[in-house]
């Protein structure tokens, strides 16, 4: 048995134990395990992330009884006004985070994304968890939320338009390379990388949030629609020389543009800066 598998099994066993205790004391309608314990990639720093869903927040008496039963240590709690309550504590050295969420506002947040096309990073992160999590209780209710949160072409288009934003470093590279722009260049690379992933996630009908974006390689290799060797090439943006990095960014943007245009030919995929067209392949020239 591998170490990673053993750690994953340990966290999942603890999650099942927590679920049983809270079912007895607070009676949630559904429990969802999210994070690395559910999706993989557990290591010695991983924690247990549980979401428990209710019609109303459990009483402090019930929550205290559950913590006592489970042997929680170093407890801290936080109110979520109008949305629920969170608990954080340790069990046997393993950190546990539990969100006690109200069903009505949670379902409203799904509607905010799917129907109102509100692409807030926090909301997108929650829907990533919904898609990747492991139901521990209330499977029927959770599957209903997953169907409600299924990607639509309208949501795909909105996500692509939201993320199709690139500063054309390739266009200004010759000028900017003379102006001590290392910090700015890296900022552009980070934002460009997030936007490339966001566009490709939309093409693959996958929720994406740049909030605490972890397990990057595993996320990217799962894309069926993407430029060749996308994960490796995206990482190379941050390890290659400035010139090679800029050239790779230019190629990735153009290849992604082609993939989008094949599926959404009516979308405006122009790249402009200061009112001037600056597509991949264009270059600013010095004055004579």
VEXDREN-2710 file (C-alpha; in Angstrom, 1 decimal):
% VEXDREN-2710
k/r/px/py/pz
1/UNK/0.0/0.0/0.0
2/UNK/1.4/3.4/-1.0
3/UNK/1.9/6.2/1.6
4/UNK/-0.5/8.5/-0.4
5/UNK/-3.2/5.8/-0.4
6/UNK/-2.7/5.2/3.3
7/UNK/-3.1/8.9/4.1
8/UNK/-6.1/9.3/1.9
9/UNK/-7.7/6.3/3.6
10/UNK/-7.0/7.8/7.0
11/UNK/-8.6/11.1/6.1
12/UNK/-11.6/9.4/4.6
13/UNK/-12.1/7.2/7.6
14/UNK/-12.0/10.3/9.8
15/UNK/-14.5/12.1/7.6
16/UNK/-16.9/9.1/7.8
17/UNK/-16.5/9.1/11.6
18/UNK/-17.3/12.9/11.7
19/UNK/-20.3/12.4/9.5
20/UNK/-21.7/9.7/11.8
21/UNK/-21.3/11.9/14.9
22/UNK/-22.9/14.9/13.3
23/UNK/-25.8/12.8/11.9
24/UNK/-26.5/11.7/15.4
25/UNK/-26.3/15.2/17.0
26/UNK/-27.2/17.8/14.3
27/UNK/-29.2/15.8/11.7
28/UNK/-28.0/17.4/8.5
29/UNK/-29.9/16.7/5.3
30/UNK/-26.6/16.1/3.4
31/UNK/-22.9/15.9/4.0
32/UNK/-20.2/16.4/1.3
33/UNK/-16.5/15.7/1.7
34/UNK/-14.5/18.2/-0.4
35/UNK/-10.8/19.0/-0.8
36/UNK/-7.9/16.7/-1.3
37/UNK/-9.4/13.9/0.8
38/UNK/-12.2/13.7/-1.8
39/UNK/-10.3/14.4/-5.0
40/UNK/-6.9/13.0/-4.2
41/UNK/-3.4/14.3/-3.6
42/UNK/-3.4/13.9/0.2
43/UNK/-0.2/14.5/2.1
44/UNK/0.8/15.0/5.7
45/UNK/-0.4/18.6/5.6
46/UNK/-3.9/17.8/4.3
47/UNK/-7.0/18.4/6.4
48/UNK/-10.6/17.2/6.4
49/UNK/-13.1/19.6/4.8
50/UNK/-16.7/18.8/5.3
51/UNK/-19.9/20.6/4.2
52/UNK/-23.1/19.9/6.1
53/UNK/-26.4/21.2/4.8
54/UNK/-29.5/22.1/7.0
55/UNK/-32.7/24.0/6.9
56/UNK/-31.5/25.9/10.0
57/UNK/-28.2/26.2/11.8
58/UNK/-27.8/23.6/14.5
59/UNK/-27.9/24.7/18.1
60/UNK/-24.8/25.5/20.0
61/UNK/-25.7/22.7/22.4
62/UNK/-25.8/20.1/19.6
63/UNK/-22.6/21.3/18.1
64/UNK/-20.8/21.3/21.4
65/UNK/-22.0/17.7/22.1
66/UNK/-20.7/16.6/18.6
67/UNK/-17.3/18.1/19.3
68/UNK/-17.1/16.5/22.7
69/UNK/-18.1/13.1/21.2
70/UNK/-15.4/13.4/18.5
71/UNK/-12.7/14.7/20.9
72/UNK/-12.1/18.0/19.2
73/UNK/-9.2/20.2/20.3
74/UNK/-8.3/23.8/19.7
75/UNK/-11.8/24.7/18.5
76/UNK/-12.7/28.0/16.8
77/UNK/-16.0/29.0/15.2
78/UNK/-17.2/31.6/12.8
79/UNK/-20.7/32.8/12.0
80/UNK/-21.7/33.1/8.3
81/UNK/-24.5/35.7/8.6
82/UNK/-27.5/34.4/6.8
83/UNK/-25.7/31.4/5.4
84/UNK/-24.5/29.2/8.3
85/UNK/-21.7/28.6/10.7
86/UNK/-18.2/27.1/10.5
87/UNK/-16.1/25.1/12.9
88/UNK/-12.3/24.5/12.9
89/UNK/-10.5/22.1/15.3
90/UNK/-8.0/19.3/15.4
91/UNK/-8.5/15.6/16.0
92/UNK/-5.4/13.5/16.6
93/UNK/-3.2/16.2/15.0
94/UNK/-5.4/16.4/11.9
95/UNK/-7.0/19.7/11.2
96/UNK/-10.7/19.6/10.4
97/UNK/-12.9/22.3/8.9
98/UNK/-16.6/22.0/8.9
99/UNK/-19.1/24.3/7.2
100/UNK/-22.7/24.1/8.4
101/UNK/-24.5/25.6/5.4
102/UNK/-28.1/26.6/5.0
103/UNK/-29.8/24.9/2.0
104/UNK/-31.9/27.9/0.9
105/UNK/-29.0/30.4/0.4
106/UNK/-26.8/27.6/-1.0
107/UNK/-29.3/26.8/-3.7
108/UNK/-29.6/30.6/-4.4
109/UNK/-25.9/30.7/-5.0
110/UNK/-26.1/27.9/-7.6
111/UNK/-28.8/30.0/-9.3
112/UNK/-26.5/33.1/-9.2
113/UNK/-23.9/31.3/-11.2
114/UNK/-26.1/29.2/-13.6
115/UNK/-28.9/31.6/-14.2
116/UNK/-27.5/35.0/-13.4
117/UNK/-24.0/34.2/-14.7
118/UNK/-22.3/35.7/-11.7
119/UNK/-18.8/34.4/-11.9
120/UNK/-17.5/35.4/-8.5
121/UNK/-14.4/33.4/-7.5
122/UNK/-15.8/32.3/-4.2
123/UNK/-19.0/31.0/-5.9
124/UNK/-17.0/29.2/-8.5
125/UNK/-14.8/27.6/-5.8
126/UNK/-17.9/26.2/-4.1
127/UNK/-19.2/24.7/-7.3
128/UNK/-15.8/23.1/-7.9
129/UNK/-16.3/21.5/-4.6
130/UNK/-19.8/20.3/-5.4
131/UNK/-18.6/18.7/-8.6
132/UNK/-15.5/17.0/-7.1
133/UNK/-16.7/16.2/-3.6
134/UNK/-17.7/12.8/-2.2
135/UNK/-21.2/12.5/-0.7
136/UNK/-21.3/11.0/2.7
137/UNK/-25.0/11.5/3.3
138/UNK/-27.9/12.8/1.3
139/UNK/-26.7/11.6/-2.1
140/UNK/-30.0/12.2/-3.8
141/UNK/-30.0/15.9/-2.7
142/UNK/-26.4/16.4/-3.7
143/UNK/-27.0/14.8/-7.1
144/UNK/-29.9/17.2/-7.6
145/UNK/-27.6/20.1/-6.9
146/UNK/-25.1/18.8/-9.4
147/UNK/-27.7/18.5/-12.1
148/UNK/-28.9/22.0/-11.3
149/UNK/-25.3/23.3/-11.6
150/UNK/-24.6/21.5/-14.9
151/UNK/-22.9/23.6/-17.5
152/UNK/-25.0/25.2/-20.2
153/UNK/-23.8/26.7/-23.4
154/UNK/-24.9/30.1/-22.0
155/UNK/-22.6/29.6/-19.0
156/UNK/-19.8/28.5/-21.2
157/UNK/-20.0/31.6/-23.3
158/UNK/-20.1/33.8/-20.2
159/UNK/-17.0/32.2/-18.7
160/UNK/-15.1/32.5/-22.0
161/UNK/-16.0/36.1/-22.3
162/UNK/-15.1/36.7/-18.7
163/UNK/-11.6/35.2/-19.1
164/UNK/-10.7/36.3/-22.6
165/UNK/-8.5/39.1/-21.3
166/UNK/-4.8/39.2/-22.1
167/UNK/-2.2/41.9/-21.9
168/UNK/-0.3/41.4/-25.2
169/UNK/3.2/41.2/-23.8
170/UNK/4.4/39.7/-27.1
171/UNK/3.4/42.9/-28.9
172/UNK/5.4/45.2/-26.6
173/UNK/8.1/42.8/-25.7
174/UNK/11.0/44.6/-27.3
175/UNK/10.1/47.9/-25.6
176/UNK/9.3/46.4/-22.2
177/UNK/12.4/44.3/-22.1
178/UNK/14.4/47.6/-21.9
179/UNK/12.4/49.0/-19.0
180/UNK/13.0/46.8/-15.9
181/UNK/9.6/45.2/-15.9
182/UNK/10.3/41.9/-14.2
183/UNK/7.6/42.2/-11.5
184/UNK/5.0/43.4/-14.0
185/UNK/5.9/40.7/-16.5
186/UNK/5.3/38.0/-13.9
187/UNK/2.0/39.6/-12.9
188/UNK/0.9/39.4/-16.6
189/UNK/2.0/35.8/-16.7
190/UNK/-0.1/34.9/-13.7
191/UNK/-3.2/36.6/-14.9
192/UNK/-2.7/35.2/-18.4
193/UNK/-2.3/31.7/-17.0
194/UNK/-5.5/32.0/-14.9
195/UNK/-7.4/33.3/-17.9
196/UNK/-6.2/30.5/-20.2
197/UNK/-7.3/27.9/-17.6
198/UNK/-10.6/29.7/-17.2
199/UNK/-11.3/29.7/-20.9
200/UNK/-10.3/26.0/-21.3
201/UNK/-12.3/25.0/-18.2
202/UNK/-15.4/26.6/-19.9
203/UNK/-14.7/24.6/-23.1
204/UNK/-14.5/21.5/-21.0
205/UNK/-17.6/22.3/-18.9
206/UNK/-15.6/22.4/-15.7
207/UNK/-15.9/25.0/-12.9
208/UNK/-12.7/27.0/-12.2
209/UNK/-11.7/29.5/-9.6
210/UNK/-8.3/31.1/-9.2
211/UNK/-9.0/31.3/-5.4
212/UNK/-6.3/29.1/-3.8
213/UNK/-5.8/27.2/-7.1
214/UNK/-4.1/24.0/-6.1
215/UNK/-3.4/20.6/-7.7
216/UNK/-2.8/22.5/-10.9
217/UNK/-1.3/19.7/-13.0
218/UNK/-4.1/17.2/-12.1
219/UNK/-6.7/19.8/-13.1
220/UNK/-5.1/20.6/-16.4
221/UNK/-4.3/17.1/-17.7
222/UNK/-8.0/16.2/-17.2
223/UNK/-9.0/18.7/-19.9
224/UNK/-10.1/16.9/-23.1
225/UNK/-10.1/20.2/-25.1
226/UNK/-6.8/22.0/-24.7
227/UNK/-3.6/22.9/-26.6
228/UNK/-1.1/20.0/-26.8
229/UNK/0.8/19.4/-23.5
230/UNK/-1.0/22.3/-22.0
231/UNK/0.0/21.6/-18.3
232/UNK/3.7/21.4/-19.1
233/UNK/3.6/24.4/-21.3
234/UNK/1.7/26.5/-18.8
235/UNK/4.3/25.7/-16.1
236/UNK/7.1/26.6/-18.5
237/UNK/5.8/30.1/-18.7
238/UNK/7.3/30.6/-15.2
239/UNK/10.5/28.6/-15.7
240/UNK/11.7/29.6/-19.2
241/UNK/13.7/32.6/-20.1
242/UNK/11.7/35.8/-20.6
243/UNK/11.9/35.6/-24.4
244/UNK/10.9/31.9/-24.5
245/UNK/8.2/32.5/-22.0
246/UNK/6.7/35.3/-24.0
247/UNK/6.8/33.2/-27.2
248/UNK/5.1/30.3/-25.4
249/UNK/2.4/32.6/-24.0
250/UNK/1.7/34.0/-27.5
251/UNK/1.4/30.4/-28.9
252/UNK/-0.9/29.3/-26.1
253/UNK/-3.2/32.3/-26.5
254/UNK/-3.5/31.7/-30.3
255/UNK/-4.0/27.9/-30.0
256/UNK/-6.7/28.5/-27.4
257/UNK/-8.3/31.1/-29.6
258/UNK/-8.6/28.6/-32.4
259/UNK/-10.2/26.0/-30.1
260/UNK/-12.8/28.6/-28.9
261/UNK/-13.5/29.8/-32.5
262/UNK/-14.2/26.2/-33.6
263/UNK/-16.9/25.9/-31.0
264/UNK/-18.2/29.4/-30.7
265/UNK/-17.5/31.1/-34.0
266/UNK/-19.5/34.2/-33.2
267/UNK/-17.6/35.2/-30.1
268/UNK/-15.5/38.3/-30.3
269/UNK/-11.9/37.0/-29.6
270/UNK/-10.0/40.2/-30.7
271/UNK/-7.1/41.2/-28.5
272/UNK/-6.6/45.0/-28.4
273/UNK/-4.7/47.4/-26.2
274/UNK/-5.2/51.1/-26.2
275/UNK/-7.7/50.8/-29.0
276/UNK/-5.1/49.2/-31.2
277/UNK/-5.2/45.6/-32.5
278/UNK/-2.5/43.5/-30.8
279/UNK/-3.2/39.9/-31.8
280/UNK/-0.6/37.1/-31.5
281/UNK/2.0/37.8/-34.2
282/UNK/1.8/41.5/-34.0
283/UNK/4.7/43.7/-32.8
284/UNK/5.2/47.3/-31.9
285/UNK/8.0/48.9/-33.9
286/UNK/10.3/51.7/-32.7
287/UNK/10.0/55.1/-34.3
288/UNK/12.7/56.0/-36.8
END
